[in-house]
């Protein structure tokens, strides 16, 4: 995996690799960060980066917080049922 800013050299040399570009905010401006990688990710490692842009990430963060609040209010039986339902959906979508 290689990360950096947009680069014609990397795009040429890593033509067979997956390339993901995302707009990020620095102290001074908005920049494009790029990740090139030559493997297939098996899962998302952090939900902090879910979403297409800052607004989408904020929406996801708020939605997750609301779900967590409702989850905390559930009984143990409700939590177990919810976990099984989530795992069933994930199993339907899982592709090895």
Protein Blocks (a to p, Z undefined) as FASTA:
>chain_A
ZZddddfklmmmmmmpccdddddddfkbccddddddfbdcfbdfbfklgcjblklmmmmm
mmmmmmmmmmmmpcfklmmmmmmmmmmmmmmmpcZZ
